[in-house]
Amino acid sequence: MQKIKNYSNFMGRPATRPTKLKDGFYIEIRNKGSKSGVKLYNATKLQMHRAIKMYERSKEVLILGESINGKFVEKEPTLHVVK
């Protein structure tokens, strides 16, 4: 049985350009106090609000807004505050 010594042989080449954003609504979910997070895509505003409700208690939710043609309509993201 052969041991695998180096995992870098199985890794793909890193992306050279940013990915294109689909048209829809985006939020960013991050752990409280963290600087980076995960972007979540939602096709409709209703789906975005459902995703916000799901994560608002345990995570920080940053509303990135609507994306059209790969660019965000709102320039500044807003931090969602639990009511």
N, C-alpha and C positions, 0 to 999 in steps of 0.2 A: 504494500500500500504506500503510495507516494504522498508525502506531506506537502501541503501548500505553504510555501514560505513567504511569498510576497503577494499581497492582494492587489498591488498596483497594476499587475498584468490584466486584471479583470475590469478595471475601471475604464470608463469611456473618456474620450477627449472632452475637456471642458468647453462650454459654450463660448463662442467668440463675440456674439452679439446678443443683445437682450431679446427676450421672447416677445412676440407680438401679442397684445392684449385683445381679447374678444370684446365685442360690443356688449355691454351689460353693466352690472353694478359690482363693485369690489369693496371688500372690507379686509382689514389686516388684524389677525388674532395673534396676541403675544402674551407671554407670561407677565405677571405684574412685576414691574421694575426692569424688564428686559428692553433692549434697544432694537432687536430684530424680531421679526415674526413671520407668519405665513399668510400670503394673500389668498383669499377665498373669492371665487367668482360666483355670481348669481345672475340669472337671466332677467329676473324682474325685481322691482323694488320690494314687492311683498315677500319674495324669497329672501332678500337681503335682511328685511326686518325679522323674519323668523330665525335666521342664522344669528343675528345679533342677540335675540332673546335667549338662544341656546347657550351662548358663550359669556353673556354679560356678568354673570355671578362669579365665575372662576377665572376669567381672563380679562386683559385689557382689550377693548375693541376700538379700532381706529377706522373710521368710515372714510374710505378713499374717494367714494363717489362713483359717478357714471363715467364709463369709458366709451367714446365714440371715435372710430377710426384709429384706435390705438393710443388716444390721448384722453386725459381726464378733463371733464368739463369744469369742475371746480379745481382750482389750483392748489388750495391748502386743504389737507385732510383734517377732519375733526375727531376729537376723542369723544366716544360715547360715554355718557354718565348715567348710571343706574338711577331710576326714579323711585 
